[in-house]
Amino acid sequence: MFSTQSWLVDNAILQNIDYAGYPENLRKVQARHLNSVLSADRIGRLLDAETTNKTFYSALEMLSDLRKGIWKEAYVGKSADIYRRNLQRTYLERMETLLNAQNSSRSDFNITTSDISALVRGELKTLRSKLKVAKNGSINTVTRYHYEDAIAKIEQALEPK
């Protein structure tokens, strides 16, 4: 779901349908799934499971795997296409929401008194460090600008004004 589905982006098909705004439409689908994976309730259940099952897939492992997968281009020194950049911006928006969230009556999990903020803050700091190195690698200009923008967004999320 989080990798670019090339078969969905076939120009021979897109030119015959209304393809205006296609990158944004695909981003919305990916955002829906990403928001589900990064819901406070889901992370909370993973944190709860850690107390009873030490071999369980932890919240930290999930967040780390997600970061490395969504930002894999930064880890392997490749440029990111528009679909991946959109997904990465959506990831940053969701992480900022989790970091600075207030408790919601829609959630069964107390965000402000849990480990969620600490885990998200740690993941964002790790990502920021990686992007600072990656932006100087052999990537195209658009990806470099994207990484610089992402670093700025991370810093804003970590230190809101």
Residue, then its C-alpha position, 0 to 999 in steps of 0.5 A: m500500500f505504501s509503495t508506488q503502484s506503477w500499474l495504477v499510474d499507467n499513462a496509456i490508461l490515465q490519458n483515457i480517464d480523468y487523471a487530473g489530480y491523480p497523485e492527490n487521489l492516490r495520496k488520500v488512499q495511502a493517508r487513510h491506511l497510514n492513519s489507521v496504522l498510526s492511530a493512537d488506539r493501535i499504538g496503545r494496543l501494542l504498548d499494552a501487549e508489551t506488558t503481557n508478552k515480551t516477544f510481541y511486536s512492539a510499538l517501537e518496532m512498528l514505528s521504526d519499521l514504518r519509518k524505514g519503509i516509508w523513507k526507504e529512499a533516504y536509507v538507500g540514497k535514491s530519489a523519491d517520486i511524487y507518490r513517495r514524497n506525498l506519502q512521506r509528507t502525510y507521514l509527517e503530518r500524522m506523526e505531528t498530530l500524534l506528538n501534539a495531540q490532546n486526548s479525544s473522546r473518540s480514542d480509548f487510549n490516553i495519548t497525553t499520559s502514554d509513551i506515544s509522545a516519547l516514541v513519536r518524538g524519538e522517531l522524528k529525531t531519528l528521521r531528522s538525523k537521517l534526512k540531514v545526511a541523505k539530503n547531501g547524497s546522490i539524489n535529484t534536486v526535488t528530493r533534496y528540497h523535499y528532505e529540507d522541507a521535511i527537516a523543517k517540518i520535523e523541527q516545527a513539530l518538535e518545537p512548536k511556536 
